[in-house]
């Protein structure tokens, strides 16, 4: 992309990039798992392809914000604050995860599992229920990062 690119060429570029990244996130790794299964997030070819697809979508979103700053995108300030306070958000999430998931680590219960079951009780499939609970979990910590950013708190190492 250059300063002389037309709007049409930019839209075509971003649409192509979005399509390629979506192909890298789901269909290609799923096809490769038949021959090279993903059992853990190791550096297997399906894992690498999926990670590249997620990275491309992240880059696409970041570049859209930079190229078109006049378009109001909801949640940008929240995500920027979460990026500035990433260490604090990560530490808080890891510490709280131990309390939320602890009873479920050995017996299959815990607060996390009960929330997923309640979401599934509303008629949502389990995979979508897990996604919704995970997105809610992420938004809680994005808000935590925003609060830390507003209050100007930092962790000094």
C-alpha positions, 0 to 999 in steps of 0.5 A: 500500500502506498499513499497513491493507492486508490480506494478501490485498490485498497479495498481489493487488497484488504478483501483479498487479505481477509479471504486468505486469512480466513482460509488459513484459520479454518479450512486449511488446518482442518484439512491438514489435521487428517494427515498431521493432527493437532493434539497440542499447540506445538509447531505442527503445520496446521498450528503454524497455518492457523497462527499465520491466519490469526496474525494476518487478521490482526494486522488487517484490523490494525492497518484499517484503523491506521489507514482510515482513522476518521471511521469510528470503530467501536472498542478501539480505545479499549483495545489500545489500553489493553495493549498498553497494559498487556503485562498487567492484564496478562498477570491478572488473567492468569492469577484469576484463572487459577481461582475460577478454574481450580475446582475444575482442573481435577473433577471437571467442574468449577465456575468456568464450566458452570457458566458454559453450561448455563450458556448452553442451557439457553440453547447455544451449542457447546462450542459457541457457548465456550466462545461466548464465555471466552469473549466475555472473559477477554472483555472483562480484562480489556476493561481492566486494562482500560481502568488501569490506563485511565488511572495511570497505574503500571507494574514496574519491573 
